[in-house]
């Protein structure tokens, strides 16, 4: 069995949390730096996961808003 890339694992986790209302509509996700620290991944990994969530309509990115 092939292991999923880190960004995909983070994407799946954040998506589950969004759908479970851990992050309700109009709430702010942790910053990229916080996500890097908490999940022990590189910033590029976080950005890939967030970009996918944005492209699928789960989040909206706003510079400087977390």
PDBQT receptor file of N, H, CA, C and O in Angstrom, charges set to zero:
ATOM      1  N   UNK A   1       0.838  -1.192   0.000  1.00  0.00    +0.000 N 
ATOM      2  CA  UNK A   1       0.000   0.000   0.000  1.00  0.00    +0.000 C 
ATOM      3  C   UNK A   1       0.873   1.242   0.000  1.00  0.00    +0.000 C 
ATOM      4  O   UNK A   1       1.800   1.367   0.800  1.00  0.00    +0.000 OA
ATOM      5  N   UNK A   2       0.565   2.156  -0.905  1.00  0.00    +0.000 N 
ATOM      6  H   UNK A   2      -0.188   2.055  -1.555  1.00  0.00    +0.000 HD
ATOM      7  CA  UNK A   2       1.365   3.366  -1.035  1.00  0.00    +0.000 C 
ATOM      8  C   UNK A   2       0.877   4.432  -0.057  1.00  0.00    +0.000 C 
ATOM      9  O   UNK A   2      -0.323   4.668   0.082  1.00  0.00    +0.000 OA
ATOM     10  N   UNK A   3       1.816   5.060   0.605  1.00  0.00    +0.000 N 
ATOM     11  H   UNK A   3       2.791   4.868   0.493  1.00  0.00    +0.000 HD
ATOM     12  CA  UNK A   3       1.501   6.118   1.564  1.00  0.00    +0.000 C 
ATOM     13  C   UNK A   3       1.125   7.398   0.811  1.00  0.00    +0.000 C 
ATOM     14  O   UNK A   3       1.745   7.741  -0.196  1.00  0.00    +0.000 OA
ATOM     15  N   UNK A   4       0.110   8.095   1.308  1.00  0.00    +0.000 N 
ATOM     16  H   UNK A   4      -0.394   7.817   2.127  1.00  0.00    +0.000 HD
ATOM     17  CA  UNK A   4      -0.301   9.357   0.698  1.00  0.00    +0.000 C 
ATOM     18  C   UNK A   4       0.757  10.426   0.933  1.00  0.00    +0.000 C 
ATOM     19  O   UNK A   4       1.458  10.391   1.944  1.00  0.00    +0.000 OA
ATOM     20  N   UNK A   5       0.881  11.382   0.001  1.00  0.00    +0.000 N 
ATOM     21  H   UNK A   5       0.312  11.410  -0.820  1.00  0.00    +0.000 HD
ATOM     22  CA  UNK A   5       1.788  12.505   0.233  1.00  0.00    +0.000 C 
ATOM     23  C   UNK A   5       1.331  13.301   1.466  1.00  0.00    +0.000 C 
ATOM     24  O   UNK A   5       0.148  13.298   1.807  1.00  0.00    +0.000 OA
ATOM     25  N   UNK A   6       2.267  13.975   2.123  1.00  0.00    +0.000 N 
ATOM     26  H   UNK A   6       3.228  13.977   1.846  1.00  0.00    +0.000 HD
ATOM     27  CA  UNK A   6       1.941  14.725   3.332  1.00  0.00    +0.000 C 
ATOM     28  C   UNK A   6       0.869  15.774   3.101  1.00  0.00    +0.000 C 
ATOM     29  O   UNK A   6      -0.021  15.951   3.933  1.00  0.00    +0.000 OA
ATOM     30  N   UNK A   7       0.948  16.482   1.956  1.00  0.00    +0.000 N 
ATOM     31  H   UNK A   7       1.670  16.338   1.279  1.00  0.00    +0.000 HD
ATOM     32  CA  UNK A   7      -0.044  17.525   1.722  1.00  0.00    +0.000 C 
ATOM     33  C   UNK A   7      -1.444  16.931   1.627  1.00  0.00    +0.000 C 
ATOM     34  O   UNK A   7      -2.417  17.551   2.057  1.00  0.00    +0.000 OA
ATOM     35  N   UNK A   8      -1.545  15.732   1.064  1.00  0.00    +0.000 N 
ATOM     36  H   UNK A   8      -0.754  15.228   0.714  1.00  0.00    +0.000 HD
ATOM     37  CA  UNK A   8      -2.849  15.097   0.913  1.00  0.00    +0.000 C 
ATOM     38  C   UNK A   8      -3.391  14.622   2.267  1.00  0.00    +0.000 C 
ATOM     39  O   UNK A   8      -4.593  14.695   2.521  1.00  0.00    +0.000 OA
ATOM     40  N   UNK A   9      -2.501  14.140   3.124  1.00  0.00    +0.000 N 
ATOM     41  H   UNK A   9      -1.524  14.080   2.918  1.00  0.00    +0.000 HD
ATOM     42  CA  UNK A   9      -2.930  13.743   4.467  1.00  0.00    +0.000 C 
ATOM     43  C   UNK A   9      -3.417  14.968   5.248  1.00  0.00    +0.000 C 
ATOM     44  O   UNK A   9      -4.425  14.901   5.952  1.00  0.00    +0.000 OA
ATOM     45  N   UNK A  10      -2.691  16.090   5.119  1.00  0.00    +0.000 N 
ATOM     46  H   UNK A  10      -1.872  16.144   4.547  1.00  0.00    +0.000 HD
ATOM     47  CA  UNK A  10      -3.107  17.321   5.798  1.00  0.00    +0.000 C 
ATOM     48  C   UNK A  10      -4.415  17.834   5.210  1.00  0.00    +0.000 C 
ATOM     49  O   UNK A  10      -5.310  18.248   5.947  1.00  0.00    +0.000 OA
ATOM     50  N   UNK A  11      -4.528  17.807   3.888  1.00  0.00    +0.000 N 
ATOM     51  H   UNK A  11      -3.800  17.471   3.290  1.00  0.00    +0.000 HD
ATOM     52  CA  UNK A  11      -5.774  18.201   3.221  1.00  0.00    +0.000 C 
ATOM     53  C   UNK A  11      -6.946  17.384   3.754  1.00  0.00    +0.000 C 
ATOM     54  O   UNK A  11      -7.983  17.946   4.107  1.00  0.00    +0.000 OA
ATOM     55  N   UNK A  12      -6.790  16.060   3.815  1.00  0.00    +0.000 N 
ATOM     56  H   UNK A  12      -5.947  15.603   3.529  1.00  0.00    +0.000 HD
ATOM     57  CA  UNK A  12      -7.864  15.189   4.294  1.00  0.00    +0.000 C 
ATOM     58  C   UNK A  12      -8.242  15.509   5.735  1.00  0.00    +0.000 C 
ATOM     59  O   UNK A  12      -9.423  15.540   6.083  1.00  0.00    +0.000 OA
ATOM     60  N   UNK A  13      -7.232  15.747   6.571  1.00  0.00    +0.000 N 
ATOM     61  H   UNK A  13      -6.273  15.722   6.288  1.00  0.00    +0.000 HD
ATOM     62  CA  UNK A  13      -7.502  16.051   7.977  1.00  0.00    +0.000 C 
ATOM     63  C   UNK A  13      -8.250  17.370   8.126  1.00  0.00    +0.000 C 
ATOM     64  O   UNK A  13      -9.245  17.448   8.848  1.00  0.00    +0.000 OA
ATOM     65  N   UNK A  14      -7.768  18.410   7.441  1.00  0.00    +0.000 N 
ATOM     66  H   UNK A  14      -6.960  18.347   6.855  1.00  0.00    +0.000 HD
ATOM     67  CA  UNK A  14      -8.429  19.720   7.537  1.00  0.00    +0.000 C 
ATOM     68  C   UNK A  14      -9.847  19.662   6.965  1.00  0.00    +0.000 C 
ATOM     69  O   UNK A  14     -10.766  20.271   7.512  1.00  0.00    +0.000 OA
ATOM     70  N   UNK A  15     -10.017  18.936   5.878  1.00  0.00    +0.000 N 
ATOM     71  H   UNK A  15      -9.270  18.441   5.434  1.00  0.00    +0.000 HD
ATOM     72  CA  UNK A  15     -11.347  18.798   5.279  1.00  0.00    +0.000 C 
ATOM     73  C   UNK A  15     -12.303  18.120   6.259  1.00  0.00    +0.000 C 
ATOM     74  O   UNK A  15     -13.438  18.568   6.426  1.00  0.00    +0.000 OA
ATOM     75  N   UNK A  16     -11.850  17.034   6.914  1.00  0.00    +0.000 N 
ATOM     76  H   UNK A  16     -10.928  16.670   6.779  1.00  0.00    +0.000 HD
ATOM     77  CA  UNK A  16     -12.684  16.356   7.923  1.00  0.00    +0.000 C 
ATOM     78  C   UNK A  16     -13.049  17.314   9.048  1.00  0.00    +0.000 C 
ATOM     79  O   UNK A  16     -14.193  17.340   9.501  1.00  0.00    +0.000 OA
ATOM     80  N   UNK A  17     -12.070  18.106   9.503  1.00  0.00    +0.000 N 
ATOM     81  H   UNK A  17     -11.140  18.085   9.135  1.00  0.00    +0.000 HD
ATOM     82  CA  UNK A  17     -12.317  19.044  10.595  1.00  0.00    +0.000 C 
ATOM     83  C   UNK A  17     -13.294  20.139  10.178  1.00  0.00    +0.000 C 
ATOM     84  O   UNK A  17     -14.144  20.547  10.970  1.00  0.00    +0.000 OA
ATOM     85  N   UNK A  18     -13.179  20.611   8.956  1.00  0.00    +0.000 N 
ATOM     86  H   UNK A  18     -12.489  20.280   8.312  1.00  0.00    +0.000 HD
ATOM     87  CA  UNK A  18     -14.121  21.627   8.453  1.00  0.00    +0.000 C 
ATOM     88  C   UNK A  18     -15.530  21.044   8.392  1.00  0.00    +0.000 C 
ATOM     89  O   UNK A  18     -16.486  21.680   8.837  1.00  0.00    +0.000 OA
ATOM     90  N   UNK A  19     -15.660  19.840   7.845  1.00  0.00    +0.000 N 
ATOM     91  H   UNK A  19     -14.884  19.323   7.483  1.00  0.00    +0.000 HD
ATOM     92  CA  UNK A  19     -16.973  19.201   7.730  1.00  0.00    +0.000 C 
ATOM     93  C   UNK A  19     -17.569  18.851   9.093  1.00  0.00    +0.000 C 
ATOM     94  O   UNK A  19     -18.789  18.766   9.232  1.00  0.00    +0.000 OA
ATOM     95  N   UNK A  20     -16.714  18.648  10.100  1.00  0.00    +0.000 N 
ATOM     96  H   UNK A  20     -15.723  18.717   9.987  1.00  0.00    +0.000 HD
ATOM     97  CA  UNK A  20     -17.180  18.311  11.452  1.00  0.00    +0.000 C 
ATOM     98  C   UNK A  20     -17.395  19.570  12.299  1.00  0.00    +0.000 C 
ATOM     99  O   UNK A  20     -17.639  19.475  13.501  1.00  0.00    +0.000 OA
ATOM    100  N   UNK A  21     -17.305  20.736  11.679  1.00  0.00    +0.000 N 
ATOM    101  H   UNK A  21     -17.106  20.814  10.702  1.00  0.00    +0.000 HD
ATOM    102  CA  UNK A  21     -17.500  22.024  12.362  1.00  0.00    +0.000 C 
ATOM    103  C   UNK A  21     -16.462  22.322  13.430  1.00  0.00    +0.000 C 
ATOM    104  O   UNK A  21     -16.722  23.105  14.345  1.00  0.00    +0.000 OA
ATOM    105  N   UNK A  22     -15.292  21.708  13.326  1.00  0.00    +0.000 N 
ATOM    106  H   UNK A  22     -15.081  21.073  12.584  1.00  0.00    +0.000 HD
ATOM    107  CA  UNK A  22     -14.183  22.126  14.179  1.00  0.00    +0.000 C 
ATOM    108  C   UNK A  22     -13.841  23.569  13.804  1.00  0.00    +0.000 C 
ATOM    109  O   UNK A  22     -13.495  24.386  14.657  1.00  0.00    +0.000 OA
ATOM    110  N   UNK A  23     -13.948  23.861  12.503  1.00  0.00    +0.000 N 
ATOM    111  H   UNK A  23     -14.229  23.197  11.810  1.00  0.00    +0.000 HD
ATOM    112  CA  UNK A  23     -13.796  25.220  11.985  1.00  0.00    +0.000 C 
ATOM    113  C   UNK A  23     -15.121  25.605  11.316  1.00  0.00    +0.000 C 
ATOM    114  O   UNK A  23     -15.307  25.352  10.126  1.00  0.00    +0.000 OA
ATOM    115  N   UNK A  24     -16.034  26.211  12.070  1.00  0.00    +0.000 N 
ATOM    116  H   UNK A  24     -15.882  26.417  13.037  1.00  0.00    +0.000 HD
ATOM    117  CA  UNK A  24     -17.335  26.569  11.503  1.00  0.00    +0.000 C 
ATOM    118  C   UNK A  24     -17.209  27.600  10.374  1.00  0.00    +0.000 C 
ATOM    119  O   UNK A  24     -16.167  28.234  10.210  1.00  0.00    +0.000 OA
ATOM    120  N   UNK A  25     -18.268  27.751   9.616  1.00  0.00    +0.000 N 
ATOM    121  H   UNK A  25     -19.114  27.236   9.749  1.00  0.00    +0.000 HD
ATOM    122  CA  UNK A  25     -18.315  28.744   8.543  1.00  0.00    +0.000 C 
ATOM    123  C   UNK A  25     -17.948  30.108   9.123  1.00  0.00    +0.000 C 
ATOM    124  O   UNK A  25     -18.378  30.467  10.219  1.00  0.00    +0.000 OA
ATOM    125  N   UNK A  26     -17.154  30.849   8.380  1.00  0.00    +0.000 N 
ATOM    126  H   UNK A  26     -16.804  30.557   7.490  1.00  0.00    +0.000 HD
ATOM    127  CA  UNK A  26     -16.681  32.189   8.743  1.00  0.00    +0.000 C 
ATOM    128  C   UNK A  26     -15.646  32.210   9.865  1.00  0.00    +0.000 C 
ATOM    129  O   UNK A  26     -15.264  33.286  10.327  1.00  0.00    +0.000 OA
ATOM    130  N   UNK A  27     -15.186  31.040  10.310  1.00  0.00    +0.000 N 
ATOM    131  H   UNK A  27     -15.496  30.166   9.935  1.00  0.00    +0.000 HD
ATOM    132  CA  UNK A  27     -14.103  31.031  11.299  1.00  0.00    +0.000 C 
ATOM    133  C   UNK A  27     -12.770  31.110  10.563  1.00  0.00    +0.000 C 
ATOM    134  O   UNK A  27     -12.716  30.993   9.339  1.00  0.00    +0.000 OA
ATOM    135  N   UNK A  28     -11.710  31.306  11.315  1.00  0.00    +0.000 N 
ATOM    136  H   UNK A  28     -11.754  31.401  12.310  1.00  0.00    +0.000 HD
ATOM    137  CA  UNK A  28     -10.381  31.439  10.738  1.00  0.00    +0.000 C 
ATOM    138  C   UNK A  28      -9.554  30.208  11.088  1.00  0.00    +0.000 C 
ATOM    139  O   UNK A  28      -9.464  29.804  12.247  1.00  0.00    +0.000 OA
ATOM    140  N   UNK A  29      -8.956  29.627  10.060  1.00  0.00    +0.000 N 
ATOM    141  H   UNK A  29      -9.029  29.955   9.118  1.00  0.00    +0.000 HD
ATOM    142  CA  UNK A  29      -8.046  28.493  10.279  1.00  0.00    +0.000 C 
ATOM    143  C   UNK A  29      -6.768  29.001  10.947  1.00  0.00    +0.000 C 
ATOM    144  O   UNK A  29      -6.467  30.192  10.877  1.00  0.00    +0.000 OA
ATOM    145  N   UNK A  30      -6.022  28.116  11.589  1.00  0.00    +0.000 N 
ATOM    146  H   UNK A  30      -6.267  27.148  11.646  1.00  0.00    +0.000 HD
ATOM    147  CA  UNK A  30      -4.719  28.517  12.119  1.00  0.00    +0.000 C 
ATOM    148  C   UNK A  30      -3.821  29.028  10.982  1.00  0.00    +0.000 C 
ATOM    149  O   UNK A  30      -4.023  28.681   9.818  1.00  0.00    +0.000 OA
ATOM    150  N   UNK A  31      -2.843  29.843  11.331  1.00  0.00    +0.000 N 
ATOM    151  H   UNK A  31      -2.679  30.124  12.276  1.00  0.00    +0.000 HD
ATOM    152  CA  UNK A  31      -1.921  30.383  10.327  1.00  0.00    +0.000 C 
ATOM    153  C   UNK A  31      -1.091  29.258   9.700  1.00  0.00    +0.000 C 
ATOM    154  O   UNK A  31      -1.011  28.155  10.239  1.00  0.00    +0.000 OA
ATOM    155  N   UNK A  32      -0.482  29.557   8.562  1.00  0.00    +0.000 N 
ATOM    156  H   UNK A  32      -0.547  30.454   8.124  1.00  0.00    +0.000 HD
ATOM    157  CA  UNK A  32       0.395  28.572   7.918  1.00  0.00    +0.000 C 
ATOM    158  C   UNK A  32       1.500  28.143   8.878  1.00  0.00    +0.000 C 
ATOM    159  O   UNK A  32       1.831  26.960   8.965  1.00  0.00    +0.000 OA
ATOM    160  N   UNK A  33       2.067  29.106   9.597  1.00  0.00    +0.000 N 
ATOM    161  H   UNK A  33       1.798  30.067   9.527  1.00  0.00    +0.000 HD
ATOM    162  CA  UNK A  33       3.138  28.770  10.548  1.00  0.00    +0.000 C 
ATOM    163  C   UNK A  33       2.636  27.828  11.633  1.00  0.00    +0.000 C 
ATOM    164  O   UNK A  33       3.317  26.866  11.989  1.00  0.00    +0.000 OA
ATOM    165  N   UNK A  34       1.443  28.103  12.159  1.00  0.00    +0.000 N 
ATOM    166  H   UNK A  34       0.890  28.885  11.870  1.00  0.00    +0.000 HD
ATOM    167  CA  UNK A  34       0.874  27.240  13.197  1.00  0.00    +0.000 C 
ATOM    168  C   UNK A  34       0.608  25.839  12.661  1.00  0.00    +0.000 C 
ATOM    169  O   UNK A  34       0.895  24.849  13.333  1.00  0.00    +0.000 OA
ATOM    170  N   UNK A  35       0.060  25.754  11.454  1.00  0.00    +0.000 N 
ATOM    171  H   UNK A  35      -0.173  26.559  10.908  1.00  0.00    +0.000 HD
ATOM    172  CA  UNK A  35      -0.205  24.449  10.856  1.00  0.00    +0.000 C 
ATOM    173  C   UNK A  35       1.094  23.680  10.633  1.00  0.00    +0.000 C 
ATOM    174  O   UNK A  35       1.138  22.464  10.819  1.00  0.00    +0.000 OA
ATOM    175  N   UNK A  36       2.152  24.388  10.234  1.00  0.00    +0.000 N 
ATOM    176  H   UNK A  36       2.116  25.376  10.083  1.00  0.00    +0.000 HD
ATOM    177  CA  UNK A  36       3.462  23.742  10.060  1.00  0.00    +0.000 C 
ATOM    178  C   UNK A  36       3.934  23.148  11.377  1.00  0.00    +0.000 C 
ATOM    179  O   UNK A  36       4.387  22.005  11.429  1.00  0.00    +0.000 OA
ATOM    180  N   UNK A  37       3.823  23.933  12.438  1.00  0.00    +0.000 N 
ATOM    181  H   UNK A  37       3.454  24.861  12.396  1.00  0.00    +0.000 HD
ATOM    182  CA  UNK A  37       4.297  23.484  13.751  1.00  0.00    +0.000 C 
ATOM    183  C   UNK A  37       3.474  22.326  14.290  1.00  0.00    +0.000 C 
ATOM    184  O   UNK A  37       4.023  21.318  14.733  1.00  0.00    +0.000 OA
ATOM    185  N   UNK A  38       2.156  22.473  14.250  1.00  0.00    +0.000 N 
ATOM    186  H   UNK A  38       1.710  23.292  13.889  1.00  0.00    +0.000 HD
ATOM    187  CA  UNK A  38       1.269  21.463  14.821  1.00  0.00    +0.000 C 
ATOM    188  C   UNK A  38       1.389  20.133  14.074  1.00  0.00    +0.000 C 
ATOM    189  O   UNK A  38       1.389  19.072  14.697  1.00  0.00    +0.000 OA
ATOM    190  N   UNK A  39       1.489  20.185  12.765  1.00  0.00    +0.000 N 
ATOM    191  H   UNK A  39       1.489  21.047  12.259  1.00  0.00    +0.000 HD
ATOM    192  CA  UNK A  39       1.495  18.961  11.965  1.00  0.00    +0.000 C 
ATOM    193  C   UNK A  39       2.901  18.522  11.555  1.00  0.00    +0.000 C 
ATOM    194  O   UNK A  39       3.078  17.505  10.884  1.00  0.00    +0.000 OA
ATOM    195  N   UNK A  40       3.897  19.310  11.970  1.00  0.00    +0.000 N 
ATOM    196  H   UNK A  40       3.753  20.137  12.515  1.00  0.00    +0.000 HD
ATOM    197  CA  UNK A  40       5.294  18.989  11.706  1.00  0.00    +0.000 C 
ATOM    198  C   UNK A  40       5.556  18.759  10.216  1.00  0.00    +0.000 C 
ATOM    199  O   UNK A  40       6.127  17.745   9.816  1.00  0.00    +0.000 OA
ATOM    200  N   UNK A  41       5.124  19.722   9.413  1.00  0.00    +0.000 N 
ATOM    201  H   UNK A  41       4.660  20.546   9.737  1.00  0.00    +0.000 HD
ATOM    202  CA  UNK A  41       5.313  19.649   7.961  1.00  0.00    +0.000 C 
ATOM    203  C   UNK A  41       5.890  20.970   7.462  1.00  0.00    +0.000 C 
ATOM    204  O   UNK A  41       5.869  21.978   8.167  1.00  0.00    +0.000 OA
ATOM    205  N   UNK A  42       6.400  20.945   6.246  1.00  0.00    +0.000 N 
ATOM    206  H   UNK A  42       6.417  20.126   5.673  1.00  0.00    +0.000 HD
ATOM    207  CA  UNK A  42       6.973  22.137   5.622  1.00  0.00    +0.000 C 
ATOM    208  C   UNK A  42       5.866  23.091   5.181  1.00  0.00    +0.000 C 
ATOM    209  O   UNK A  42       4.727  22.681   4.960  1.00  0.00    +0.000 OA
ATOM    210  N   UNK A  43       6.216  24.355   5.059  1.00  0.00    +0.000 N 
ATOM    211  H   UNK A  43       7.142  24.689   5.239  1.00  0.00    +0.000 HD
ATOM    212  CA  UNK A  43       5.254  25.374   4.641  1.00  0.00    +0.000 C 
ATOM    213  C   UNK A  43       4.680  25.049   3.255  1.00  0.00    +0.000 C 
ATOM    214  O   UNK A  43       3.498  25.286   3.004  1.00  0.00    +0.000 OA
ATOM    215  N   UNK A  44       5.504  24.514   2.364  1.00  0.00    +0.000 N 
ATOM    216  H   UNK A  44       6.463  24.321   2.568  1.00  0.00    +0.000 HD
ATOM    217  CA  UNK A  44       5.013  24.171   1.025  1.00  0.00    +0.000 C 
ATOM    218  C   UNK A  44       3.929  23.095   1.099  1.00  0.00    +0.000 C 
ATOM    219  O   UNK A  44       2.998  23.093   0.293  1.00  0.00    +0.000 OA
ATOM    220  N   UNK A  45       4.049  22.191   2.056  1.00  0.00    +0.000 N 
ATOM    221  H   UNK A  45       4.805  22.193   2.710  1.00  0.00    +0.000 HD
ATOM    222  CA  UNK A  45       3.036  21.147   2.259  1.00  0.00    +0.000 C 
ATOM    223  C   UNK A  45       1.718  21.777   2.696  1.00  0.00    +0.000 C 
ATOM    224  O   UNK A  45       0.652  21.425   2.193  1.00  0.00    +0.000 OA
ATOM    225  N   UNK A  46       1.807  22.712   3.640  1.00  0.00    +0.000 N 
ATOM    226  H   UNK A  46       2.673  22.998   4.049  1.00  0.00    +0.000 HD
ATOM    227  CA  UNK A  46       0.605  23.414   4.124  1.00  0.00    +0.000 C 
ATOM    228  C   UNK A  46      -0.030  24.185   2.976  1.00  0.00    +0.000 C 
ATOM    229  O   UNK A  46      -1.249  24.158   2.804  1.00  0.00    +0.000 OA
ATOM    230  N   UNK A  47       0.781  24.862   2.204  1.00  0.00    +0.000 N 
ATOM    231  H   UNK A  47       1.771  24.885   2.344  1.00  0.00    +0.000 HD
ATOM    232  CA  UNK A  47       0.242  25.663   1.098  1.00  0.00    +0.000 C 
ATOM    233  C   UNK A  47      -0.454  24.798   0.055  1.00  0.00    +0.000 C 
ATOM    234  O   UNK A  47      -1.489  25.189  -0.487  1.00  0.00    +0.000 OA
ATOM    235  N   UNK A  48       0.106  23.629  -0.230  1.00  0.00    +0.000 N 
ATOM    236  H   UNK A  48       0.946  23.311   0.210  1.00  0.00    +0.000 HD
ATOM    237  CA  UNK A  48      -0.543  22.718  -1.187  1.00  0.00    +0.000 C 
ATOM    238  C   UNK A  48      -1.901  22.263  -0.663  1.00  0.00    +0.000 C 
ATOM    239  O   UNK A  48      -2.884  22.242  -1.403  1.00  0.00    +0.000 OA
ATOM    240  N   UNK A  49      -1.948  21.902   0.612  1.00  0.00    +0.000 N 
ATOM    241  H   UNK A  49      -1.149  21.920   1.214  1.00  0.00    +0.000 HD
ATOM    242  CA  UNK A  49      -3.203  21.443   1.210  1.00  0.00    +0.000 C 
ATOM    243  C   UNK A  49      -4.245  22.564   1.197  1.00  0.00    +0.000 C 
ATOM    244  O   UNK A  49      -5.400  22.338   0.838  1.00  0.00    +0.000 OA
ATOM    245  N   UNK A  50      -3.831  23.770   1.590  1.00  0.00    +0.000 N 
ATOM    246  H   UNK A  50      -2.892  23.953   1.881  1.00  0.00    +0.000 HD
ATOM    247  CA  UNK A  50      -4.761  24.904   1.620  1.00  0.00    +0.000 C 
ATOM    248  C   UNK A  50      -5.223  25.293   0.217  1.00  0.00    +0.000 C 
ATOM    249  O   UNK A  50      -6.379  25.665   0.014  1.00  0.00    +0.000 OA
ATOM    250  N   UNK A  51      -4.318  25.204  -0.735  1.00  0.00    +0.000 N 
ATOM    251  H   UNK A  51      -3.379  24.902  -0.571  1.00  0.00    +0.000 HD
ATOM    252  CA  UNK A  51      -4.669  25.521  -2.117  1.00  0.00    +0.000 C 
ATOM    253  C   UNK A  51      -5.735  24.559  -2.641  1.00  0.00    +0.000 C 
ATOM    254  O   UNK A  51      -6.665  24.972  -3.334  1.00  0.00    +0.000 OA
ATOM    255  N   UNK A  52      -5.595  23.300  -2.313  1.00  0.00    +0.000 N 
ATOM    256  H   UNK A  52      -4.840  22.965  -1.750  1.00  0.00    +0.000 HD
ATOM    257  CA  UNK A  52      -6.590  22.309  -2.746  1.00  0.00    +0.000 C 
ATOM    258  C   UNK A  52      -7.937  22.560  -2.061  1.00  0.00    +0.000 C 
ATOM    259  O   UNK A  52      -8.988  22.477  -2.698  1.00  0.00    +0.000 OA
ATOM    260  N   UNK A  53      -7.898  22.867  -0.757  1.00  0.00    +0.000 N 
ATOM    261  H   UNK A  53      -7.044  22.934  -0.240  1.00  0.00    +0.000 HD
ATOM    262  CA  UNK A  53      -9.144  23.179  -0.052  1.00  0.00    +0.000 C 
ATOM    263  C   UNK A  53      -9.824  24.399  -0.667  1.00  0.00    +0.000 C 
ATOM    264  O   UNK A  53     -11.048  24.438  -0.792  1.00  0.00    +0.000 OA
ATOM    265  N   UNK A  54      -9.027  25.389  -1.048  1.00  0.00    +0.000 N 
ATOM    266  H   UNK A  54      -8.033  25.357  -0.946  1.00  0.00    +0.000 HD
ATOM    267  CA  UNK A  54      -9.588  26.588  -1.666  1.00  0.00    +0.000 C 
ATOM    268  C   UNK A  54     -10.178  26.276  -3.038  1.00  0.00    +0.000 C 
ATOM    269  O   UNK A  54     -11.271  26.740  -3.365  1.00  0.00    +0.000 OA
ATOM    270  N   UNK A  55      -9.462  25.496  -3.836  1.00  0.00    +0.000 N 
ATOM    271  H   UNK A  55      -8.575  25.119  -3.570  1.00  0.00    +0.000 HD
ATOM    272  CA  UNK A  55      -9.942  25.186  -5.188  1.00  0.00    +0.000 C 
ATOM    273  C   UNK A  55     -11.230  24.367  -5.161  1.00  0.00    +0.000 C 
ATOM    274  O   UNK A  55     -12.016  24.407  -6.108  1.00  0.00    +0.000 OA
ATOM    275  N   UNK A  56     -11.444  23.619  -4.067  1.00  0.00    +0.000 N 
ATOM    276  H   UNK A  56     -10.805  23.586  -3.298  1.00  0.00    +0.000 HD
ATOM    277  CA  UNK A  56     -12.663  22.820  -3.937  1.00  0.00    +0.000 C 
ATOM    278  C   UNK A  56     -13.767  23.545  -3.162  1.00  0.00    +0.000 C 
ATOM    279  O   UNK A  56     -14.826  22.976  -2.898  1.00  0.00    +0.000 OA
ATOM    280  N   UNK A  57     -13.507  24.806  -2.801  1.00  0.00    +0.000 N 
ATOM    281  H   UNK A  57     -12.647  25.269  -3.015  1.00  0.00    +0.000 HD
ATOM    282  CA  UNK A  57     -14.539  25.628  -2.175  1.00  0.00    +0.000 C 
ATOM    283  C   UNK A  57     -14.720  25.449  -0.671  1.00  0.00    +0.000 C 
ATOM    284  O   UNK A  57     -15.714  25.914  -0.113  1.00  0.00    +0.000 OA
ATOM    285  N   UNK A  58     -13.780  24.784  -0.007  1.00  0.00    +0.000 N 
ATOM    286  H   UNK A  58     -12.973  24.406  -0.460  1.00  0.00    +0.000 HD
ATOM    287  CA  UNK A  58     -13.904  24.588   1.437  1.00  0.00    +0.000 C 
ATOM    288  C   UNK A  58     -13.429  25.795   2.230  1.00  0.00    +0.000 C 
ATOM    289  O   UNK A  58     -13.908  26.041   3.337  1.00  0.00    +0.000 OA
ATOM    290  N   UNK A  59     -12.490  26.552   1.669  1.00  0.00    +0.000 N 
ATOM    291  H   UNK A  59     -12.101  26.353   0.770  1.00  0.00    +0.000 HD
ATOM    292  CA  UNK A  59     -11.975  27.735   2.350  1.00  0.00    +0.000 C 
ATOM    293  C   UNK A  59     -11.823  28.870   1.349  1.00  0.00    +0.000 C 
ATOM    294  O   UNK A  59     -11.827  28.659   0.136  1.00  0.00    +0.000 OA
ATOM    295  N   UNK A  60     -11.688  30.092   1.890  1.00  0.00    +0.000 N 
ATOM    296  H   UNK A  60     -11.686  30.264   2.875  1.00  0.00    +0.000 HD
ATOM    297  CA  UNK A  60     -11.323  31.257   1.096  1.00  0.00    +0.000 C 
ATOM    298  C   UNK A  60     -10.083  31.837   1.749  1.00  0.00    +0.000 C 
ATOM    299  O   UNK A  60     -10.066  32.089   2.954  1.00  0.00    +0.000 OA
ATOM    300  N   UNK A  61      -9.050  32.047   0.955  1.00  0.00    +0.000 N 
ATOM    301  H   UNK A  61      -9.064  31.843  -0.024  1.00  0.00    +0.000 HD
ATOM    302  CA  UNK A  61      -7.818  32.619   1.495  1.00  0.00    +0.000 C 
ATOM    303  C   UNK A  61      -7.906  34.149   1.442  1.00  0.00    +0.000 C 
ATOM    304  O   UNK A  61      -8.365  34.732   0.460  1.00  0.00    +0.000 OA
ATOM    305  N   UNK A  62      -7.453  34.769   2.521  1.00  0.00    +0.000 N 
ATOM    306  H   UNK A  62      -7.080  34.295   3.318  1.00  0.00    +0.000 HD
ATOM    307  CA  UNK A  62      -7.342  36.216   2.566  1.00  0.00    +0.000 C 
ATOM    308  C   UNK A  62      -6.006  36.556   3.197  1.00  0.00    +0.000 C 
ATOM    309  O   UNK A  62      -5.751  36.216   4.352  1.00  0.00    +0.000 OA
ATOM    310  N   UNK A  63      -5.161  37.222   2.442  1.00  0.00    +0.000 N 
ATOM    311  H   UNK A  63      -5.367  37.498   1.504  1.00  0.00    +0.000 HD
ATOM    312  CA  UNK A  63      -3.829  37.547   2.928  1.00  0.00    +0.000 C 
ATOM    313  C   UNK A  63      -3.906  38.311   4.249  1.00  0.00    +0.000 C 
ATOM    314  O   UNK A  63      -4.650  39.283   4.384  1.00  0.00    +0.000 OA
ATOM    315  N   UNK A  64      -3.121  37.850   5.212  1.00  0.00    +0.000 N 
ATOM    316  H   UNK A  64      -2.516  37.061   5.103  1.00  0.00    +0.000 HD
ATOM    317  CA  UNK A  64      -3.051  38.530   6.502  1.00  0.00    +0.000 C 
ATOM    318  C   UNK A  64      -4.169  38.210   7.465  1.00  0.00    +0.000 C 
ATOM    319  O   UNK A  64      -4.239  38.806   8.539  1.00  0.00    +0.000 OA
ATOM    320  N   UNK A  65      -5.053  37.279   7.113  1.00  0.00    +0.000 N 
ATOM    321  H   UNK A  65      -4.997  36.795   6.240  1.00  0.00    +0.000 HD
ATOM    322  CA  UNK A  65      -6.210  36.969   7.961  1.00  0.00    +0.000 C 
ATOM    323  C   UNK A  65      -6.090  35.648   8.695  1.00  0.00    +0.000 C 
ATOM    324  O   UNK A  65      -7.007  35.281   9.429  1.00  0.00    +0.000 OA
ATOM    325  N   UNK A  66      -4.993  34.918   8.529  1.00  0.00    +0.000 N 
ATOM    326  H   UNK A  66      -4.248  35.217   7.933  1.00  0.00    +0.000 HD
ATOM    327  CA  UNK A  66      -4.862  33.627   9.198  1.00  0.00    +0.000 C 
ATOM    328  C   UNK A  66      -5.302  32.508   8.295  1.00  0.00    +0.000 C 
ATOM    329  O   UNK A  66      -5.261  31.343   8.690  1.00  0.00    +0.000 OA
TER     330      UNK A  66
